[in-house]
């Protein structure tokens, strides 16, 4: 297998080391698609960068017949039922190979095409993001796996508005009200813990508001700036909100204020006042089985 020329020297060396295995897998009759993922992928939409600290991620998509009654919500439960149909050459999920700087961990993500095709199999936003924006497709039978990834992403995209509304509601509670309430009840550590969750909710909401899937946790914070979702002033406020003295109540107040200031500069992120109350009312209406009297 001849891999394309790559400017990143570390990635080029890693892919050259992987080349014999990739060629071996590509030749297997049960292989439906083979994709290099995440920072290991060369893709113009990929904001991640491979270095000597990186794992090498690859997706092995198998063609394994599955009967409708063998589908289970978790793939591993389906695999237990069809274990005799999974070929013996499929590697362990994690293994190591030698590269110029030592040993490199390889993560072989394993999918079954027929399982992924089932409409009951839903993809997370992170999974959609990886296969849409951080993937090199080395082979794909009739392009059908790429088409499937686009279909799954379209279905997940339709849920982004709902997720954005859920997060916007949580922010009205968790940034100030719940964080300070729990600190009064249980001490400042409990408040800081909840505020950490609120920071995560705010970041996820920024992605959802922009119509983007939330990336893997290790890239989530960095990509806010690298994708232009926040400016330098917002980045500084977010750093202030992240800085923490967990035993100090006054520091919790400082962090809450920094995160509120960040939200005030972001689109549609209300934390208090009339705007926050309207966000809550709008979300709570989605939880009711019947509309309130006088509302349709």
C-alpha positions as CSV (number, residue, x, y, z in Angstrom):
1,X,0.0,0.0,0.0
2,X,1.4,3.4,-1.0
3,X,0.4,6.2,1.4
4,X,0.2,9.8,0.3
5,X,3.1,12.2,1.0
6,X,2.7,13.9,4.4
7,X,4.5,17.0,5.7
8,X,4.3,16.0,9.4
9,X,7.5,14.0,9.9
10,X,6.2,12.1,13.0
11,X,3.0,11.2,11.3
12,X,4.8,10.1,8.1
13,X,7.0,7.8,10.2
14,X,4.0,6.4,12.1
15,X,2.1,5.7,8.9
16,X,5.1,4.1,7.3
17,X,5.4,1.8,10.3
18,X,1.7,0.9,10.0
19,X,1.8,0.4,6.3
20,X,2.4,-3.4,6.3
21,X,-0.5,-3.9,8.7
22,X,-2.8,-1.6,6.8
23,X,-2.0,-3.5,3.5
24,X,-2.6,-6.8,5.2
25,X,-6.0,-5.8,6.5
26,X,-7.0,-4.2,3.2
27,X,-6.5,-7.6,1.5
28,X,-8.9,-9.4,3.8
29,X,-12.2,-10.5,2.2
30,X,-14.2,-9.6,5.3
31,X,-13.0,-6.0,5.3
32,X,-15.7,-3.5,4.3
33,X,-13.8,-0.3,5.0
34,X,-10.5,0.9,6.6
35,X,-10.1,4.4,7.9
36,X,-7.3,6.2,9.7
37,X,-8.7,8.4,12.4
38,X,-8.1,11.5,14.6
39,X,-4.7,13.0,14.7
40,X,-3.4,10.1,12.6
41,X,-5.5,11.2,9.7
42,X,-4.5,13.7,7.0
43,X,-7.7,15.6,6.3
44,X,-8.1,19.3,5.4
45,X,-10.9,19.6,8.0
46,X,-8.9,17.9,10.7
47,X,-7.8,20.5,13.4
48,X,-5.8,17.9,15.4
49,X,-2.0,17.3,14.9
50,X,-0.1,14.1,15.4
51,X,3.1,14.1,17.5
52,X,5.2,11.6,19.3
53,X,2.8,11.6,22.3
54,X,-0.1,10.4,20.0
55,X,-1.7,7.0,19.7
56,X,-2.4,5.8,16.2
57,X,-6.1,5.3,15.6
58,X,-7.6,3.2,12.8
59,X,-11.1,1.9,12.2
60,X,-11.6,-1.6,10.9
61,X,-15.1,-2.0,9.4
62,X,-16.1,-5.6,8.9
63,X,-18.6,-7.2,6.6
64,X,-20.3,-9.7,9.0
65,X,-23.9,-10.9,8.4
66,X,-26.2,-10.2,11.3
67,X,-29.8,-11.2,11.6
68,X,-32.3,-8.5,12.7
69,X,-33.0,-10.4,16.0
70,X,-29.3,-10.3,16.9
71,X,-29.1,-6.5,17.2
72,X,-28.5,-5.3,20.8
73,X,-28.1,-1.7,22.1
74,X,-24.4,-2.4,22.8
75,X,-22.2,-3.8,20.1
76,X,-20.3,-6.1,22.4
77,X,-23.6,-7.9,23.2
78,X,-24.3,-8.5,19.5
79,X,-20.7,-9.7,19.1
80,X,-21.2,-12.3,21.8
81,X,-24.0,-13.7,19.7
82,X,-22.0,-13.8,16.4
83,X,-18.6,-14.6,17.8
84,X,-18.1,-17.5,15.4
85,X,-18.6,-15.2,12.4
86,X,-15.9,-12.6,13.4
87,X,-12.7,-13.5,11.6
88,X,-9.7,-14.5,13.6
89,X,-7.4,-12.0,12.0
90,X,-9.1,-9.0,13.7
91,X,-6.5,-7.6,16.2
92,X,-6.9,-6.6,19.8
93,X,-8.1,-3.1,20.3
94,X,-4.8,-1.9,21.7
95,X,-1.3,-3.0,20.7
96,X,2.1,-1.5,20.2
97,X,4.5,-1.3,17.3
98,X,8.0,0.1,17.0
99,X,8.6,3.6,15.6
100,X,11.7,5.7,15.4
101,X,11.0,7.3,18.8
102,X,10.2,4.0,20.6
103,X,6.9,2.2,21.0
104,X,3.6,3.6,19.6
105,X,0.2,2.5,20.9
106,X,-2.2,1.5,18.1
107,X,-6.0,1.6,18.8
108,X,-7.9,-0.6,16.4
109,X,-11.5,0.6,16.5
110,X,-13.7,-2.2,15.3
111,X,-17.1,-1.8,13.7
112,X,-19.5,-4.2,11.9
113,X,-21.0,-2.5,8.8
114,X,-24.3,-4.3,9.1
115,X,-24.7,-3.3,12.8
116,X,-23.9,0.3,12.0
117,X,-26.5,0.3,9.2
118,X,-29.3,-0.7,11.5
119,X,-31.5,2.4,12.2
120,X,-31.4,1.6,15.9
121,X,-27.7,2.2,16.0
122,X,-27.2,5.8,16.7
123,X,-23.8,7.6,16.5
124,X,-22.6,10.1,19.1
125,X,-21.6,13.5,18.1
126,X,-18.0,12.6,18.8
127,X,-18.2,9.6,16.5
128,X,-19.8,11.7,13.7
129,X,-17.1,14.4,14.1
130,X,-14.3,11.8,13.8
131,X,-15.6,10.1,10.7
132,X,-16.6,13.3,9.0
133,X,-13.7,15.6,9.8
134,X,-10.8,13.5,11.1
135,X,-10.7,10.5,8.9
136,X,-8.6,9.2,6.0
137,X,-10.5,6.5,4.1
138,X,-8.0,4.0,2.8
139,X,-10.7,1.7,1.3
140,X,-14.4,1.6,1.3
141,X,-16.5,-0.9,-0.6
142,X,-18.6,1.1,-3.2
143,X,-18.2,4.1,-0.9
144,X,-21.1,2.8,1.2
145,X,-19.4,3.3,4.6
146,X,-18.8,7.0,3.8
147,X,-22.4,7.4,2.7
148,X,-23.5,5.7,6.0
149,X,-21.3,8.1,8.0
150,X,-23.0,11.1,6.3
151,X,-26.4,9.6,7.0
152,X,-25.6,9.0,10.7
153,X,-24.2,12.5,11.0
154,X,-27.3,14.0,9.4
155,X,-29.5,12.2,12.0
156,X,-27.2,13.3,14.8
157,X,-27.2,16.9,13.5
158,X,-31.0,17.0,13.8
159,X,-30.5,16.4,17.6
160,X,-28.1,19.3,18.1
161,X,-30.8,21.8,18.6
162,X,-32.4,19.7,21.3
163,X,-29.1,19.2,23.0
164,X,-28.3,22.9,22.7
165,X,-31.6,23.7,24.5
166,X,-30.9,21.1,27.2
167,X,-27.4,22.6,27.8
168,X,-28.7,26.2,27.8
169,X,-31.2,25.2,30.5
170,X,-28.6,23.5,32.6
171,X,-26.3,26.5,32.4
172,X,-29.0,28.7,34.0
173,X,-28.9,26.5,37.0
174,X,-25.3,25.2,37.3
175,X,-23.1,28.2,36.7
176,X,-24.3,30.2,39.7
177,X,-27.4,28.8,41.5
178,X,-26.4,25.1,42.0
179,X,-22.7,25.7,42.4
180,X,-23.1,28.2,45.2
181,X,-26.0,26.3,46.8
182,X,-24.0,23.1,47.1
183,X,-21.0,25.1,48.4
184,X,-23.2,26.4,51.2
185,X,-24.6,22.9,51.9
186,X,-21.4,20.8,51.7
187,X,-18.4,23.1,51.5
188,X,-16.5,24.9,48.7
189,X,-15.2,21.7,47.2
190,X,-18.7,20.6,46.2
191,X,-19.4,24.0,44.6
192,X,-16.1,23.9,42.6
193,X,-17.0,20.3,41.5
194,X,-20.3,21.5,40.1
195,X,-18.8,24.5,38.5
196,X,-16.4,22.3,36.7
197,X,-19.4,20.5,35.2
198,X,-20.9,23.9,34.3
199,X,-17.7,24.8,32.4
200,X,-18.1,21.6,30.4
201,X,-21.7,22.4,29.7
202,X,-20.9,25.9,28.6
203,X,-18.2,24.6,26.2
204,X,-20.5,21.9,24.8
205,X,-23.2,24.6,24.3
206,X,-20.9,26.8,22.3
207,X,-20.2,23.9,19.9
208,X,-23.9,23.0,19.6
209,X,-24.9,26.6,19.0
210,X,-22.4,26.7,16.2
211,X,-23.9,23.6,14.7
212,X,-20.8,21.5,15.4
213,X,-20.4,18.2,17.1
214,X,-18.5,18.2,20.3
215,X,-15.0,16.7,19.8
216,X,-13.2,14.3,22.0
217,X,-12.5,15.7,25.5
218,X,-8.7,16.0,24.9
219,X,-9.3,18.4,22.0
220,X,-12.5,20.2,23.2
221,X,-11.0,23.2,24.9
222,X,-8.2,23.8,22.3
223,X,-10.6,23.6,19.3
224,X,-12.7,26.5,20.7
225,X,-9.9,28.8,19.7
226,X,-8.4,26.9,16.8
227,X,-11.9,26.7,15.1
228,X,-12.6,30.4,15.8
229,X,-15.5,29.7,18.1
230,X,-14.2,32.1,20.8
231,X,-12.0,35.2,20.6
232,X,-9.0,36.1,22.8
233,X,-11.0,37.9,25.4
234,X,-13.4,35.0,25.8
235,X,-10.4,32.6,26.0
236,X,-9.0,34.6,28.9
237,X,-12.3,34.5,30.7
238,X,-12.5,30.8,30.3
239,X,-9.0,30.4,31.7
240,X,-10.1,32.4,34.7
241,X,-13.1,30.2,35.2
242,X,-10.9,27.1,35.0
243,X,-8.3,28.3,37.5
244,X,-9.3,26.9,40.9
245,X,-8.5,26.8,44.6
246,X,-11.0,24.0,45.6
247,X,-10.9,24.8,49.3
248,X,-11.8,28.5,48.9
249,X,-15.4,29.8,48.8
250,X,-14.2,33.2,47.6
251,X,-12.4,31.6,44.7
252,X,-15.6,29.9,43.8
253,X,-17.4,33.3,43.6
254,X,-14.6,34.6,41.4
255,X,-14.8,31.6,39.1
256,X,-18.6,31.9,38.8
257,X,-18.3,35.6,37.9
258,X,-15.7,34.7,35.2
259,X,-17.9,32.1,33.7
260,X,-20.9,34.4,33.8
261,X,-18.9,37.1,32.0
262,X,-17.9,34.5,29.4
263,X,-21.5,33.5,28.8
264,X,-22.6,37.1,28.5
265,X,-20.3,37.4,25.5
266,X,-21.4,34.2,23.9
267,X,-24.5,33.7,21.7
268,X,-27.6,32.9,23.7
269,X,-26.0,31.7,26.9
270,X,-28.1,33.3,29.7
271,X,-27.1,32.6,33.4
272,X,-29.6,34.9,35.3
273,X,-32.4,37.3,34.9
274,X,-35.4,37.3,32.6
275,X,-33.4,35.7,29.7
276,X,-32.5,32.8,31.9
277,X,-36.1,32.4,33.1
278,X,-37.3,32.3,29.5
279,X,-34.7,29.6,28.7
280,X,-36.0,27.5,31.6
281,X,-39.6,27.9,30.6
282,X,-38.9,27.0,27.0
283,X,-37.1,23.9,28.0
284,X,-39.5,22.8,30.7
285,X,-42.3,22.9,28.1
286,X,-40.5,20.1,26.2
287,X,-40.7,17.9,29.4
288,X,-44.5,18.1,29.7
289,X,-46.7,15.4,28.3
290,X,-49.5,17.9,27.5
291,X,-49.2,21.6,26.8
292,X,-50.2,23.9,29.6
293,X,-53.7,25.3,29.5
294,X,-54.0,28.1,26.9
295,X,-50.8,27.0,25.0
296,X,-50.6,24.8,22.0
